[in-house]
């Protein structure tokens, strides 16, 4: 048995679900991408970090701040971290390839020092985002990284539930980050693969023991919350189920809830009942 204790939502529309428009397509007014700005985080380590890393840290920080939780609560080996993204490593890889393409022939050994701005090669790995979050908040518990869209986030929520029910952690953070603006050209080329508008987002949910039983499923159709999250937020890929969770909790913080997600023809669902 698990409970969704809190959800923090950052999107290109603003902070919190109250910032979401009723109709994202109409609010976008033809814009293909709704960007989310680079958080102004202090510290030398953040000076070189990519925007995706900063957004991940900002989402966890927002969750703690909004729900009056101290960093000491999540610090240590009792907190699990599940990180999901479908595209948030795309910008760093795109920047690295663009920088690499400018290196003169015969000087390939310079790649380890090649930069786009201040980008360093390790920041092209999808794991760097969760790594920065773990370092910043002192997380040393179980962790997982899932690459994919909304269905992968359902898997992450399920894995967090299994960890909690097995007693392997006392709480679990499920974090999703999606950015699009820095590699907008790629999405313009493959515009038939995703809907519009693409809305950058960073969302974090906190799961704890207790509450309701959970059930994992492979539904054939989208849940009302999935449809509602997409209508209000736009296309947020892996962030969509967590936004749906936030919307559902706003309706009824303690009641039964079900979220679904689809990615490349595969649909998954998780239900608290």
TADA-V125300 format. One record per residue. N is the residue number from 1. RES is the residue in three letters. PSI is psi in degrees with one decimal (* if undefined). BURIAL is I if it has 9 or more other ideal C-beta (glycine too) atoms within 8 Angstrom, else O. Layout:
# TADA-V125300
N_RES_PSI_BURIAL ; N_RES_PSI_BURIAL
This chain:
# TADA-V125300
1_UNK_134.4_I ; 2_UNK_165.2_I ; 3_UNK_145.3_I ; 4_UNK_105.8_I ; 5_UNK_-37.5_O ; 6_UNK_154.3_I ; 7_UNK_132.6_I ; 8_UNK_133.6_I ; 9_UNK_122.4_I ; 10_UNK_125.0_I ; 11_UNK_172.7_I ; 12_UNK_-15.5_I ; 13_UNK_-18.9_I ; 14_UNK_-169.8_O ; 15_UNK_131.2_O ; 16_UNK_159.3_O ; 17_UNK_-18.9_I ; 18_UNK_-18.7_O ; 19_UNK_-12.2_O ; 20_UNK_136.2_I ; 21_UNK_165.0_O ; 22_UNK_-31.8_O ; 23_UNK_103.7_O ; 24_UNK_-39.1_I ; 25_UNK_-41.6_O ; 26_UNK_-41.6_O ; 27_UNK_-29.3_I ; 28_UNK_-26.3_I ; 29_UNK_44.2_O ; 30_UNK_-8.9_O ; 31_UNK_134.5_O ; 32_UNK_-32.7_I ; 33_UNK_134.5_I ; 34_UNK_103.9_I ; 35_UNK_160.0_I ; 36_UNK_122.2_I ; 37_UNK_164.2_O ; 38_UNK_119.6_O ; 39_UNK_142.5_O ; 40_UNK_84.1_O ; 41_UNK_139.7_O ; 42_UNK_151.9_O ; 43_UNK_142.7_O ; 44_UNK_-37.5_O ; 45_UNK_-34.2_O ; 46_UNK_-14.4_I ; 47_UNK_-35.3_O ; 48_UNK_-5.9_O ; 49_UNK_150.9_I ; 50_UNK_162.9_I ; 51_UNK_-35.3_I ; 52_UNK_-41.6_I ; 53_UNK_-44.3_I ; 54_UNK_-37.3_I ; 55_UNK_-37.8_I ; 56_UNK_-45.0_I ; 57_UNK_-42.5_I ; 58_UNK_-35.8_I ; 59_UNK_-43.4_I ; 60_UNK_-41.3_I ; 61_UNK_-39.7_O ; 62_UNK_-39.8_I ; 63_UNK_-45.6_I ; 64_UNK_-42.4_I ; 65_UNK_-47.9_O ; 66_UNK_-29.8_I ; 67_UNK_17.0_I ; 68_UNK_48.3_O ; 69_UNK_138.8_I ; 70_UNK_159.9_O ; 71_UNK_-28.4_O ; 72_UNK_-27.1_O ; 73_UNK_-40.4_O ; 74_UNK_-13.1_I ; 75_UNK_142.5_I ; 76_UNK_-166.2_I ; 77_UNK_-2.0_O ; 78_UNK_-3.8_O ; 79_UNK_124.3_I ; 80_UNK_153.1_I ; 81_UNK_121.6_I ; 82_UNK_119.7_I ; 83_UNK_135.8_I ; 84_UNK_140.3_I ; 85_UNK_147.1_I ; 86_UNK_-19.9_I ; 87_UNK_-3.8_I ; 88_UNK_-3.7_I ; 89_UNK_-2.8_I ; 90_UNK_-41.2_I ; 91_UNK_-45.1_I ; 92_UNK_-38.0_I ; 93_UNK_-39.9_I ; 94_UNK_-43.3_I ; 95_UNK_-38.8_I ; 96_UNK_-43.7_I ; 97_UNK_-40.9_O ; 98_UNK_-40.2_I ; 99_UNK_-41.6_I ; 100_UNK_-33.6_I ; 101_UNK_-18.1_O ; 102_UNK_-4.8_O ; 103_UNK_127.1_I ; 104_UNK_151.3_O ; 105_UNK_141.0_O ; 106_UNK_-0.5_O ; 107_UNK_36.0_O ; 108_UNK_-23.3_O ; 109_UNK_-8.5_O ; 110_UNK_-2.9_O ; 111_UNK_-35.3_I ; 112_UNK_-14.7_O ; 113_UNK_0.3_O ; 114_UNK_142.3_I ; 115_UNK_153.0_O ; 116_UNK_101.6_O ; 117_UNK_-112.0_O ; 118_UNK_25.5_O ; 119_UNK_129.5_I ; 120_UNK_151.3_O ; 121_UNK_-43.2_O ; 122_UNK_-23.5_O ; 123_UNK_-0.1_I ; 124_UNK_-9.5_I ; 125_UNK_136.8_O ; 126_UNK_-27.7_I ; 127_UNK_-11.1_O ; 128_UNK_-32.2_I ; 129_UNK_-48.9_I ; 130_UNK_-31.8_I ; 131_UNK_-43.8_O ; 132_UNK_-39.4_I ; 133_UNK_-44.9_I ; 134_UNK_-41.0_I ; 135_UNK_-46.0_O ; 136_UNK_-38.2_O ; 137_UNK_5.1_I ; 138_UNK_37.5_I ; 139_UNK_123.2_I ; 140_UNK_14.5_O ; 141_UNK_-167.3_I ; 142_UNK_151.2_O ; 143_UNK_162.4_I ; 144_UNK_151.6_I ; 145_UNK_122.9_I ; 146_UNK_132.7_I ; 147_UNK_120.7_O ; 148_UNK_-176.4_I ; 149_UNK_-142.3_I ; 150_UNK_-36.0_I ; 151_UNK_-34.9_I ; 152_UNK_-32.2_I ; 153_UNK_-37.4_I ; 154_UNK_-42.6_I ; 155_UNK_-40.8_I ; 156_UNK_-41.4_I ; 157_UNK_-39.7_I ; 158_UNK_-43.1_I ; 159_UNK_-38.7_I ; 160_UNK_-40.6_I ; 161_UNK_-43.4_I ; 162_UNK_-40.2_O ; 163_UNK_-42.5_I ; 164_UNK_-45.4_I ; 165_UNK_-26.7_I ; 166_UNK_-3.6_O ; 167_UNK_18.4_O ; 168_UNK_-9.3_O ; 169_UNK_164.0_I ; 170_UNK_-18.0_O ; 171_UNK_160.1_I ; 172_UNK_133.0_I ; 173_UNK_127.3_I ; 174_UNK_114.4_I ; 175_UNK_133.5_I ; 176_UNK_137.2_I ; 177_UNK_133.3_I ; 178_UNK_128.3_I ; 179_UNK_151.6_I ; 180_UNK_-28.2_I ; 181_UNK_-38.8_I ; 182_UNK_-14.8_I ; 183_UNK_42.3_I ; 184_UNK_-32.0_I ; 185_UNK_-37.3_O ; 186_UNK_-39.8_I ; 187_UNK_-27.9_I ; 188_UNK_-36.3_O ; 189_UNK_-39.0_O ; 190_UNK_42.4_O ; 191_UNK_-18.7_I ; 192_UNK_-9.7_O ; 193_UNK_-25.6_O ; 194_UNK_156.0_I ; 195_UNK_-178.3_O ; 196_UNK_149.8_I ; 197_UNK_150.1_I ; 198_UNK_123.1_I ; 199_UNK_118.3_I ; 200_UNK_143.0_I ; 201_UNK_155.0_I ; 202_UNK_119.3_I ; 203_UNK_138.1_I ; 204_UNK_131.8_I ; 205_UNK_144.4_I ; 206_UNK_121.0_I ; 207_UNK_142.1_I ; 208_UNK_164.0_I ; 209_UNK_158.4_I ; 210_UNK_-170.2_O ; 211_UNK_-117.1_I ; 212_UNK_160.6_I ; 213_UNK_151.9_O ; 214_UNK_150.1_I ; 215_UNK_129.8_O ; 216_UNK_141.1_O ; 217_UNK_171.2_O ; 218_UNK_77.4_O ; 219_UNK_157.8_I ; 220_UNK_-24.1_O ; 221_UNK_160.5_O ; 222_UNK_143.8_I ; 223_UNK_160.4_I ; 224_UNK_-35.5_O ; 225_UNK_-36.5_I ; 226_UNK_-47.5_I ; 227_UNK_-41.7_I ; 228_UNK_-42.1_I ; 229_UNK_-41.2_I ; 230_UNK_-38.2_I ; 231_UNK_-42.9_I ; 232_UNK_-38.9_I ; 233_UNK_-28.7_I ; 234_UNK_-162.4_I ; 235_UNK_108.6_I ; 236_UNK_8.7_I ; 237_UNK_-115.7_I ; 238_UNK_-20.4_I ; 239_UNK_-17.3_I ; 240_UNK_-48.4_I ; 241_UNK_-31.7_I ; 242_UNK_-35.4_I ; 243_UNK_-40.4_I ; 244_UNK_-40.7_I ; 245_UNK_-44.0_I ; 246_UNK_-41.1_I ; 247_UNK_-41.7_I ; 248_UNK_-41.0_I ; 249_UNK_-31.9_I ; 250_UNK_-33.6_O ; 251_UNK_-42.6_O ; 252_UNK_96.9_O ; 253_UNK_-24.2_O ; 254_UNK_-2.9_O ; 255_UNK_175.4_O ; 256_UNK_147.6_O ; 257_UNK_147.6_I ; 258_UNK_132.1_I ; 259_UNK_145.3_I ; 260_UNK_163.4_I ; 261_UNK_150.0_I ; 262_UNK_142.4_I ; 263_UNK_114.6_I ; 264_UNK_47.5_O ; 265_UNK_-5.1_O ; 266_UNK_130.2_O ; 267_UNK_140.0_I ; 268_UNK_156.6_I ; 269_UNK_148.7_I ; 270_UNK_133.5_I ; 271_UNK_133.3_I ; 272_UNK_122.0_I ; 273_UNK_*_O
